[in-house]
Amino acid sequence: MNTAKKNDIWKRTFYPFWGSQMLSLLGSSLVQFSLVWWLTEETGSATVLAMASMFALIPEIVIQPFAGAIIDRINRKRVIIIADALIALFTLFLGILFMIGRVEVWHIYLIMALRAVGSAFHYPAEQASVSLMVPKEQLTRIAGLNQAARGVINIVAAPLGALVMDLIGVEGSLMIDVITAALAVAIVSFIPIPRQQTLEKKDGSWFSVVLHDMKEGFQYLVSWKGMMVMTAMAFIFKIALSPAFSLIPLLVKEHFHGDAAQYSMVEVAFGVGIILGGSILGAWGGFKKKVYTMMIGAFGVGVGIMALGLIPEGGLYVSLIPSFLMGFMVPMVDGSLMAIMQEKIDNEYQGRVFTMFGSIIYLSTPIGLAIAGPVSDALGIQFWFIAAGVLIFLSMILGLSFKSFRNIEEGPVINPNKITSDQPVAQFEIESK
């Protein structure tokens, strides 16, 4: 009995921390919906919406590798608090502009970019803190819980955002985000989060130290053959999947002859799938070998997305089945991947490796969109969904052909104490058991 209580001590600190982050995420989701809808109503311009997406994405891609080096060198709890507080401050400024009727489109671009900079620090610091607070054997369950909660937020954010905008306007949704961020900061301030091992102090300017730390993080990533294979798989996976999500509204409208309400049904089916898939992963924990859970999930996503492209014209209600399947399987992929990274990457390096991995994966979105647009225009929207399924299956074949990936959880983790910027990368390559 005493052993069980001892084993559950981590829950007393982790779950309040986790709840605070989900609360903050809900506020951020309301802001995202409100600003996109305001831009849509005010401008009706696809270019403006595309620009907004780029301002929300590019700063995170550029800043994340620097952010990771900083996160590994200072108190991660402090990073989470400062990032959340600054994001709230930027949002408050925009809310005031809405209140006094002085907001311009470029103001929204600017605030989206500044919020993205804050997120570049906040998200990896949050994920790296999880592995300090949660026992390794529980990481997959927590990843599943995360996926389920994010699925709930994805479903409720749009209708809740629309309701808030109708009742108290865009500025109201912005103020709600400020309040949820303030509550998250207050909760985290009182939660003890273990500190990672302090990195050795280095001579030189702050910038040169950050560059040195980034280089070490990059060496950690590329020296691990199994991790590099998994990064390549995730890159191909996202190139296939990200444009497909962007094209679903057009697929519903042009191929299935649906309207906005029927599009929302497809989104809800996907969201319900995420909630159920994440909940099951959270309760079950996946297979002992997390790679198996990830591969089954990837196969399910590939089947689902290909089925969307193969469904005959007008088959809207049939499309709800593969949409649900995709949602159900996504947590199996993302949850298992994150659990492997949190468990197998030395915590001292997690900030840098997480952010470099994230930057590489984020790059796949604009690349995928640049390819998918012309391809869909030339060959039809449904062609991309079929091609995306093929790409996902090819990424699985790529990964499973490497023993280092199949045994990524069994091979020894690189000893970070042996890594120096002067030593050759090849010296540290993992040989799988």
N, C-alpha and C positions, 0 to 999 in steps of 0.2 A: 504493500500500500504506500509506504513511504517512498519507495523507488518510483512508483507511478506518479506521485505528486512531484517528486524531484524532476522527473522527465518532462512534466508539463509546465515547469516554471517559465520556460521561454514564451509560452502563450500569453502570460500576463503582460508582457511588454510588447510582443510582436503584434497581437491583434489590435490594440489601440493605435499603434503606429500604422498598421495596414488600413484600418478604418479611416484614419485621418487623411491618408493619401487617396483613398477612393472618394472621399468627400470633396477633396480638392479637384480630383479628376472630373467629378460631376459638374462642378462649377466651370471648369475649363471647357467642357463639352457644350455647356449652355452658351458660353461666349463664342465658341466656334460656329455653332448653328446660327446664332443671332447676327454675327457679323457677315457671314456668307449670305444669309437671307436679305440683310439690309443692302448689301452690294448688288444682289440680284434685282431687288425692287427698284433701287435708285438708278442703276446704270443699264440693266438688261444686257450687259456686255459679257460675252464669253472670254474676251481678252482680259477684262478686269478680274474675273474669277480666276483665270489662269495665273495672272500676275500675283494675286493674293496667295494662291497656293505656293508659288515659287518663293515669295517673301516669307512664308511660314516654314519652308523646307530648307532652302539654301543655307541660311545662317547656321542651322543645326548641323548640316553636313560639314561645313567649314570649321565650326567652333569645336565640335565634339572631340577630335583628337587632342587639342590643347586642354579642353575641359577634363578629359580623362587623366592627363598627367597631373593636373592640379588636384583632382579628387583623391588621387592616391597619395598625395603629399600632405594634405591637411585633414582635419576632422570632418568626416562625411556628414555627420549630424548638422554641423554648422553650415555646410554647403546646401543641404536640403532646406534649412530654415531661411538662409539668405536668398536662395533662388526663388523660393515660394513667395517671400516677402517682396522681392523686386518685381516679380511677375504681377503681383497684386497691385503694386504701386503704379506700374505702367497701365494696368487696366483701369485703375481709379482715375488716372489722368484722362484716358479716353472717355470714360463715363462722364466726367465733368464737361468735356467738349460736347458730348451729346446733350447734356442738360442745358447748356447755354446756346445750343443751336449753331455751333461753330465748326462742326466736324466736316472734314474733307476726306476724299478717298485716300489721299496720300497719308493722312493721319493713321488710317487703318492699316495701310501697308507698313508704316513705321512701327506701330504697336505690335503687329503680328511678327515682325522681324525681331523686336526686342523680347517678346514673349518666347520666341524660338531660341534665342540666346540663353534665356533662363532655363528653358527645358533641356538644353544641351548639357547643363550642369545637373539639373534636378533628377532627371530620369536615371542616368547611370549611377549617381550617388545613392538613389533609392534602391536600385537593384543590387548594388554592391553591399549595401547595408543589410539586405535580407539574408545574405549568406553568413553574416556575422551574428544574426539573431536567431536563425532557424537551424535545427539539427540537419545534417546532410541527408538523412534518410527521409526527412519530411519535405525536402525542397520541391519534388515533383507535385506533391499534394498542394503545396502553397501556390505553385505555378498554375495548377488547374483552378484553384480558387480565384486567382487573379483573372484568369481568362473568363470564368463565369461572371465575375463582378463587372468586368469590362463589357461583356455581352449585355448585361442588364442596363448598364449606362448607355450603351449604343442604342438600345431600344427606346429608353425613356427620354433621352436627351432631346430628340426632335419634337415629339409632342409636348414635352414640358417646356422646351424653349419657345415653341409657338404660343403656348398658353401664357408664359411670362411676358412675351412681347406684346400680346393682346392686352394684358392687364396693366403692365407698368413700363412697356417700351423697351428698346434696346438698352438704354441706360440702366433699367432695372435688372436685366440679366447680367450686366457688367458688375453691378453692385453686389449681386448674389455671389459672383465669383470672388469678389474682394472679401466678402464675409466668410465664405468657405475656406479661402486661403488663410485668413486670419485665425480661424478655428484650428486648421491643420498645423499652423506654426505654433499656436499655443499648446496643442496636445504634444507635438514632437518635442517641444522645449522641456517637458517634464518627463520624457521617456528616456531611460538610460540605454544608449546604443553603444555596444562595444567598439572600441577604436581599433583600426587595423594597425599592424606593425608599422612603427615609424620608419620611414625611409631614411637612409644615410644622408646626412647633410653633404652637399657638394659645393666646391668653390666656384666662383663665377657669378655672373649677373643672373637675375631671376629668369630672364628669357632664355639664357643658355642652359640653365638647369631644367626648365620645362622642356626644351628641345631634346636634351639628353634623356629625360624620362620618357618622352614620346618615342625616341629611338629604341629604348629598352622595351617598351610595350610592343612596338612593332616587331622587334626580334622575338619576343615571347610568342607572338601570334604566328609568325612565319616559320619559326623553328619547330612548331608542332604540326607535323604533317596531317594528322587526323583532323585537327581544327581548321587547317587551310582547306581541306577537302569539304568539310562541313560549311565553311564560308562560301566556297564556290557553289555548292548545292543551293544554299539559301539565296544567293545572288540570282541564279537561274530561276528558282522558285518565285522570287519576287518580280522578276522581269515578266514572268508569265501572268502572275496573279494581280499585280497592281493595276495594269491597264484594264483587265477584265472587270474589276470592281468599278472603274470609271465608266466602262461601256455598258454596264447593266441597265441604266436608265434608257439608253438608246435601243438595247435589245428588247426591252419590254415594250417600248413605244412602237418601233418600226417592224420588229419580227413577230412579237406576240400581240400587237395591236392593243396594248393596254394603256391605261391612263395613270395619273399620279397615285390614285388610291391603290391600284393594282401593283404599281411599283413598290409601294410601301408594304404590300403583302409579301413580296419577294424579300425585302429587307428584314421584315419581322421573322420570316421563316429562317433566314440566315442567323438572325440574332438569337432566336429560340434554340437553334442548333448549338451555337456557342455556349449558351447558358447550360444546356444539358451536357454537352461534351466536357465543358470545364468542371461542372459539378461532379460528373462521373470520375474524371481524372483526379479531382481533389479527394474524393472518397476512396478511390481504388489505388491511386499512386502509380498506375502504369505497370508494365512488365519490369522485372528486376533489371533487365538490360534496356535502358531507356531508348537506345537506338531502334529497337524493335517497335516500341510505341510510336516513335517519330516516323518510321517508314510506313507503318500501317496508316497513320494519319495522312501522310503525303499521298499515298495511293488513293485514299478516300477523296481527298481534295481534287486529285487529278481526274478521277472518275466523275465527280460532281460537275467540275467545270467543263469537261468534254461533253457531258450529257446536256448541259445548257445549250451548247452549240449544235447538238444533233436533234433536239426536239423540233418537231415540225412547226411550221408557221401557225400561229394562233394557239399554241399549246401552253398558254400562260399557267394554268392551274397545275399542269404536269411539272412545270419548272419549279414549283415549290418544293418538290421532293429532292432534286439535286442541290437546291439552295440550302435546304436544311442539312443535307449530308455534308456539304462543304463547311457550314458553320460548326457542325458536330465534330468534324475532324481537325479543324484549325487548331483548337487547344491542344490536341495530341501532338501536333508538330511544334507549335510555339512553346507550349509548356515544357515539353521534353527537352527541347533545345536549350531553353533558359536554365533548366535544372542541371543539365550537363555542364554548362558554362559556370554556373555558380558553384558546383561541386568540384570540378576538376581544375579550374583556373585558380592559382594561388591568390588569396584575397588581396595581397599586397599589390597585385597587378590587375585586379579586376576593373578598376576605373578606366585604365588605359586600354585594355583589351576589349571591354564592352563598347567603348566609344569608337574605337577603330573598326570593330566589327559593324557597329551601327552605321558609321559613315559609309562604309563599303555597301551595305545593304540599301541605305537610303539612295545611293547613286543609281540603283537599279530602277527606281521609279521614273525619273525623267527619261532614262534610256528606253525603258519599256514603252512609255507613252509615245516617244518619238518614233518607235518602230510600229506600234499597234495602230496609230492613227492612219497613216498611209495604207497599211495592209488592210485595215477594215474598210477604208473607202474604196479600195480597188477590188477586194474579194468578198466583201460582205462582213457584217459584224459577227455573225455566228462563226465565221472561219477562224477568228482570233481565239474564240473559246475552245475550238477543237485543237488549234495549234498550241494553246496554253496547256491543255491536258498532255499533249505529246511532250512539250518541254519539261513538265513536271516529271513524267515517267523517265525521260532521259536523265534528268538530274538524279533520280533515284538509282538508275543503272550506274551513273558516274560514281556516286558515293559508295554503293555496295561493291564496286569493282576494286576498291582500295581496302586492304586489310587494316590499314591504320585507322580508317573511319569505322569499320565494323567493330574494332576493338578499342575505340576511343576511350571507353570507360575503364578498360583494363590496363592499358599502357601506363607507364610511369609519367607523372606530371613533371614538366621541366623544373629543375631546381633553380629558382630565380637568383639564388646567391651565386650561381656560376655564370650568370649572364653579365657581360660587360660590353660596352659599345665598341671595344677594340677587338673582340673575339669574333671569329667567323660564325655566321648564322648556322651553317651546316653542322657545326660541332654539337649543336643542341637538338638536332632532329630526333624526335621520338621514334624508336623502333617498337612497333606493337608486339605484344606477347603472342 
